[in-house]
Amino acid sequence: MKKFIFILAITVLVVAPFIGQVPITLHKLLDNTTMDHKIFFDLRLPRMLLAFFVGGVLALGGLIFQTVFRNPMSTPFTLGVASGATLFTAMAIVLGFGATSSLFSFFGAMLTVIVLFSVASRFKTYDSSSLLLVGIALSFFYAAALMVMFYISDLQENYEIMRFTMGSLDIVGFENIYLLAATSLFLLSLIRYYRYELQLLLTSYEFAYLKGINVKKVNYILLFSVSLAVGVAVSLTGPIGFVGLIIPHILKTIYAKSADKLILPIFFYGGVFLVLCDLVARNFGTVTDIPIGVVTSFLGAPFFIYLLIKRKNN
């Protein structure tokens, strides 16, 4: 089954840029003066890479958050990073700076991270639940402020804000792909560097302490790095839910291994999952693409429930 899933994943990555409302032929693809060449290299290939790297970041983020907070329902958005990015994007749209909304989004995500860890630095002892509560409080604050943005915006601005909250993989060219790829590979390398500490944290905090691990330092480094990478991803695509929740669980169920041994598979299949969801969103036969966040929920939720039932029955 594992080999079949891997072959299927590679197939999805290979064929994804070729599938769309406009068919592409190979002989025209090699001619840089044809429309096929422009569609493939300016639209579909960048979009596929964007989906892959964002999916990988969100899946790894889910793994880290579920480990640090010892909560299987945690996601990379638990600390309010996505909520901060969404609020500042809405502010950019309402204030007439829609063209630079990605910068506003990234600033909102980073401001949230700074506030979170500034508050955390005041804790006398490390307490992950307190950090989680601060994130939840920020999310509620951002949600209230976002409602104000909806109230004062006009119909067009309302639509733009709502569209951002549902996620979008629309992109032209490779300009933003380089930053996202570098961020994704940095996060992947960092988590692999801390895979021994991650293995101990998966056992228990007490066991990690006994092994000489500075749990507070390691957790803060991991959470800060994930939040930074998620901030970059959300600023480009908007919040895309469900990927960070289900992919770690699905991979642990399929491979039956500890999560610290599944860092690369979780990143890879998180990316493939989002590429697959984008294929559905682009080829559903509607006038416009279905929001990617809607597709991830529709595809992910039933499969996740099926795996949970199967695991309990076994």
C-alpha positions in Angstrom: 0.0 0.0 0.0 2.8 2.4 0.8 4.5 1.9 -2.6 1.1 2.4 -4.3 0.5 5.7 -2.4 4.0 6.9 -3.3 3.6 6.1 -7.0 0.2 7.8 -6.9 1.7 10.9 -5.3 4.5 11.1 -7.9 1.9 10.8 -10.6 -0.2 13.6 -9.2 2.9 15.9 -9.1 3.8 15.0 -12.7 0.4 15.4 -14.3 -0.9 18.4 -12.2 0.6 21.2 -14.4 -0.8 19.6 -17.6 -4.4 19.3 -16.4 -6.8 22.3 -16.7 -9.5 23.9 -18.7 -7.0 24.6 -21.5 -5.3 21.5 -22.8 -1.5 21.6 -23.2 0.4 19.6 -25.8 4.1 18.7 -25.4 5.3 19.9 -28.8 3.9 23.4 -28.2 5.2 23.4 -24.6 8.8 23.6 -25.8 8.1 26.6 -28.0 8.3 29.7 -25.8 6.2 31.8 -28.2 3.1 29.6 -27.8 0.2 30.1 -25.3 0.8 26.5 -24.0 4.3 27.5 -22.9 3.1 30.7 -21.1 0.2 28.9 -19.4 2.5 26.0 -18.2 5.5 28.1 -17.0 3.7 31.3 -15.8 0.6 29.8 -14.3 0.3 26.1 -13.7 3.9 25.1 -12.7 4.2 28.1 -10.2 0.8 27.2 -8.8 1.7 23.6 -8.3 4.9 24.5 -6.6 3.1 27.0 -4.4 0.6 24.3 -3.4 3.3 21.8 -2.7 5.4 24.0 -0.4 2.4 25.5 1.4 1.0 22.0 2.0 4.4 20.8 3.3 4.7 23.8 5.7 1.2 23.4 7.1 1.6 19.6 7.5 4.9 20.0 9.4 3.4 22.8 11.4 0.5 20.6 12.5 3.0 17.9 13.6 5.0 20.4 15.7 1.9 22.0 17.3 0.3 18.6 18.1 3.6 17.5 19.7 4.3 20.7 21.7 0.8 21.2 23.0 0.2 17.5 23.3 -3.1 17.9 21.7 -4.0 15.9 18.5 -6.5 18.7 17.5 -3.9 21.4 17.4 -3.2 23.1 14.0 -0.6 25.6 12.8 -3.2 28.3 13.2 -3.8 27.5 16.9 -1.8 30.5 18.1 -3.6 33.0 16.0 -1.0 33.6 13.3 -3.5 33.1 10.5 -6.1 35.3 12.3 -3.5 38.1 12.5 -2.6 37.8 8.8 -6.3 37.8 7.9 -7.0 40.9 9.9 -4.2 42.9 8.4 -5.1 41.8 4.9 -8.6 43.1 5.6 -7.2 46.4 6.8 -5.1 46.7 3.6 -8.2 46.1 1.5 -10.4 48.6 3.4 -7.6 51.2 3.5 -7.0 50.9 -0.3 -3.7 49.1 -0.1 -5.0 45.9 -1.7 -2.0 45.7 -4.1 0.3 45.2 -1.1 -2.0 43.0 0.9 0.6 40.2 1.1 3.0 42.5 2.9 0.2 43.5 5.4 -0.6 39.9 5.8 2.9 38.9 6.6 3.2 41.9 9.0 0.1 40.8 10.8 1.4 37.2 11.2 4.8 38.4 12.5 3.2 40.9 14.9 1.2 38.0 16.3 4.3 36.0 16.8 6.1 38.9 18.5 3.2 39.5 20.9 2.9 35.8 21.7 6.6 35.3 22.6 6.8 38.7 24.3 4.0 37.5 26.6 5.6 34.1 26.9 8.9 35.6 28.1 7.1 36.9 31.1 6.1 33.5 32.3 8.3 32.5 35.3 8.0 28.8 34.3 7.3 27.2 31.0 3.6 26.5 30.5 2.5 25.5 27.0 -1.2 25.8 28.0 -0.7 29.5 29.0 0.9 30.1 25.6 -2.1 28.4 24.0 -4.6 30.5 25.9 -2.8 33.7 24.8 -3.1 32.5 21.2 -6.8 31.8 21.7 -7.3 35.2 23.3 -5.5 36.9 20.3 -7.7 34.9 17.9 -10.9 36.2 19.5 -9.5 39.7 19.5 -8.6 39.5 15.8 -12.0 37.9 15.0 -13.8 40.9 16.6 -11.6 43.4 14.8 -12.3 41.5 11.5 -16.0 41.9 12.1 -15.4 45.7 12.3 -13.6 45.5 9.0 -16.5 43.7 7.4 -18.9 46.3 8.9 -17.1 49.3 7.5 -16.2 47.8 4.1 -18.3 48.0 0.9 -19.6 45.1 -1.1 -16.5 44.6 -3.2 -14.1 44.9 -0.2 -16.3 42.4 1.6 -15.9 39.9 -1.3 -12.1 40.4 -1.4 -11.8 39.8 2.4 -14.0 36.8 2.3 -12.1 35.4 -0.7 -8.9 35.7 1.2 -10.3 33.8 4.3 -11.1 30.8 2.1 -7.6 30.5 0.6 -6.3 30.9 -2.9 -3.4 29.5 -4.9 -3.7 32.1 -7.7 -0.1 33.1 -8.7 1.7 34.3 -11.7 5.4 33.6 -12.2 8.0 32.3 -9.8 8.7 35.6 -7.9 7.2 34.5 -4.6 8.1 30.8 -5.0 11.7 31.3 -4.2 11.0 32.9 -0.8 8.4 30.2 0.0 10.8 27.3 -1.1 13.6 28.7 1.0 11.3 29.1 4.1 9.9 25.6 3.6 13.4 24.0 3.3 14.6 26.0 6.3 11.7 24.7 8.4 12.2 21.1 7.2 16.0 21.3 8.0 15.3 22.8 11.4 12.8 20.1 12.4 15.1 17.3 11.2 17.9 18.9 13.3 15.7 18.7 16.4 14.3 15.2 15.6 16.0 13.7 18.7 14.4 16.3 20.9 11.1 15.8 19.1 11.3 12.1 19.8 11.7 12.7 23.5 8.9 15.3 23.6 6.6 12.8 22.0 7.2 10.5 24.9 6.7 13.1 27.7 8.0 16.4 28.9 9.3 14.7 32.1 11.3 12.2 30.1 12.8 14.9 28.0 13.8 16.8 31.1 15.5 13.7 32.5 17.4 13.3 29.3 18.8 16.8 29.7 16.6 18.6 27.1 15.8 22.3 27.7 12.1 21.8 26.9 11.2 25.5 27.1 14.0 26.5 24.7 13.3 23.7 22.2 9.5 24.3 22.2 9.9 28.0 21.7 12.4 27.5 18.8 10.1 25.0 17.1 6.9 27.1 17.6 8.6 30.3 16.5 10.0 28.7 13.4 6.7 27.1 12.4 4.8 30.4 13.1 7.3 32.3 10.9 7.0 29.7 8.0 3.2 29.7 8.4 3.1 33.5 8.3 5.0 33.4 5.0 2.6 30.8 3.6 -0.6 32.5 4.7 0.5 35.9 3.4 0.7 34.3 -0.1 -2.4 32.0 0.0 -4.6 33.0 2.9 -5.5 30.5 5.6 -6.0 27.0 4.2 -7.4 24.8 6.9 -7.4 21.0 7.6 -4.0 20.2 6.0 -2.1 20.7 9.3 -4.7 18.7 11.2 -5.1 15.6 9.1 -1.9 14.9 7.3 0.2 14.0 10.4 -2.6 11.7 11.6 -3.0 10.0 8.3 0.8 9.4 7.9 1.1 8.0 11.4 -1.8 5.7 10.7 -0.5 4.5 7.3 3.2 4.0 8.3 2.6 3.0 12.0 5.7 4.9 13.1 6.6 7.5 15.6 6.1 11.0 14.2 9.8 11.9 14.5 10.5 9.3 11.9 7.9 10.7 9.5 9.2 14.3 9.1 10.0 14.0 5.4 6.9 11.9 4.5 4.7 14.4 6.3 6.2 17.3 4.4 6.0 15.5 1.1 2.5 14.1 1.4 1.2 17.4 2.9 2.4 19.1 -0.3 0.9 16.4 -2.6 -2.4 16.6 -0.7 -2.7 20.3 -1.4 -1.7 19.8 -5.1 -4.4 17.2 -5.4 -7.0 19.5 -3.8 -5.9 22.3 -6.2 -6.5 19.9 -9.1 -10.0 19.4 -7.9 -10.6 23.1 -7.4 -9.3 24.0 -10.9 -11.2 21.3 -12.7 -14.6 21.1 -11.1 -16.4 22.5 -14.1 -17.4 25.8 -12.4 -16.9 29.3 -13.9 -14.3 30.1 -11.3 -12.0 28.0 -9.2 -13.5 26.6 -6.0 -11.8 28.1 -2.9 -9.0 25.7 -2.0 -10.0 25.8 1.7 -13.4 24.4 0.8 -11.8 21.6 -1.1 -9.3 20.6 1.6 -12.2 20.2 4.0 -14.4 18.2 1.6 -11.6 15.8 0.7 -9.9 15.6 4.0 -12.7 15.2 6.5 -14.3 12.0 5.2 -10.9 10.3 4.7 -9.8 11.3 8.2 -13.0 9.8 9.7 -12.5 6.6 7.7 -8.9 6.2 9.0 -10.0 6.9 12.6 -12.7 4.2 12.4 -10.3 1.7 10.8 -7.7 2.3 13.4 -10.2 1.8 16.3 -11.6 -1.4 14.7 -8.1 -2.8 14.4 
